[in-house]
Amino acid sequence: MVVPYKRHCMETIEKIICGDTKDICCEESTIRRIREWWIEWKVYFEMIIASLREKYGVYSENPAPREMIRAAANTNLWPATRTAFLSG
């Protein structure tokens, strides 16, 4: 699965988030940035899941990062650089 605005696939990002970096071919600084990104956005993704759970009754109590990211992308709630389009 492709993660919007990221250069690594979901499998790589999920391994980094879960702490399994032994088979990852990334620099340590990239691993650190991905972990920091996840820490920063995890609460937002959790709120999307909670909203979908309440509205539609979908998703388990502890969804995998892959499910949280997919939900954000598929509901058009993915955090993007929208300010780039607001010039003028």
C-alpha positions as CSV (number, residue, x, y, z in Angstrom):
1,M,0.0,0.0,0.0
2,V,1.2,3.5,-0.8
3,V,1.2,6.1,2.0
4,P,0.3,9.5,0.7
5,Y,3.2,12.0,0.7
6,K,5.7,9.3,2.0
7,R,8.6,7.8,0.1
8,H,8.3,4.4,1.7
9,C,5.7,1.7,1.4
10,M,3.2,0.9,4.2
11,E,5.1,-2.3,5.1
12,T,8.3,-0.4,5.8
13,I,6.5,2.4,7.7
14,E,4.6,-0.1,9.8
15,K,7.7,-2.0,10.7
16,I,9.4,1.2,11.8
17,I,6.4,2.2,13.9
18,C,6.3,-1.2,15.6
19,G,10.1,-1.1,16.3
20,D,11.1,-3.9,13.9
21,T,13.9,-2.1,12.0
22,K,16.4,-5.0,11.6
23,D,15.3,-5.7,8.0
24,I,14.7,-2.1,7.0
25,C,17.0,-0.5,4.5
26,C,16.8,3.1,5.7
27,E,19.1,5.5,7.3
28,E,18.7,6.0,11.1
29,S,17.6,9.6,10.5
30,T,14.8,8.4,8.2
31,I,13.7,5.9,10.8
32,R,13.7,8.7,13.4
33,R,11.7,11.0,11.2
34,I,9.1,8.4,10.5
35,R,8.7,7.6,14.2
36,E,8.4,11.3,15.0
37,W,5.8,11.7,12.2
38,W,3.8,8.8,13.7
39,I,3.9,10.2,17.2
40,E,2.7,13.5,15.9
41,W,-0.2,12.2,13.9
42,K,-1.3,9.1,15.8
43,V,-3.9,10.9,17.9
44,Y,-5.5,12.3,14.8
45,F,-5.6,8.9,13.1
46,E,-7.1,7.4,16.3
47,M,-9.8,10.1,16.3
48,I,-10.7,9.2,12.7
49,I,-11.0,5.6,13.7
50,A,-13.2,6.5,16.7
51,S,-15.4,8.5,14.5
52,L,-15.8,5.7,11.9
53,R,-16.4,3.2,14.7
54,E,-19.2,5.4,16.2
55,K,-20.8,6.3,12.9
56,Y,-20.6,3.0,11.1
57,G,-19.6,0.4,13.7
58,V,-16.4,-0.5,11.9
59,Y,-12.8,-1.1,13.1
60,S,-11.6,-2.9,16.2
61,E,-10.5,-1.3,19.4
62,N,-6.8,-1.5,18.5
63,P,-6.4,-1.2,14.8
64,A,-3.0,-1.6,13.2
65,P,-1.2,1.5,11.9
66,R,-2.0,0.3,8.3
67,E,-5.7,0.4,9.0
68,M,-5.5,3.8,10.6
69,I,-3.6,5.3,7.7
70,R,-5.9,3.6,5.1
71,A,-9.0,5.1,6.9
72,A,-7.5,8.6,6.9
73,A,-6.7,8.4,3.2
74,N,-10.0,6.8,2.1
75,T,-12.1,9.3,4.0
76,N,-10.3,12.2,2.5
77,L,-9.1,13.3,5.9
78,W,-5.4,12.8,5.1
79,P,-3.3,15.7,6.4
80,A,-1.9,17.4,3.3
81,T,-0.1,20.6,2.5
82,R,-3.3,22.4,1.6
83,T,-1.8,25.9,2.2
84,A,0.2,25.5,-1.0
85,F,-3.1,26.0,-2.9
86,L,-4.2,29.0,-0.9
87,S,-1.9,31.7,-2.5
88,G,-3.6,34.8,-3.6
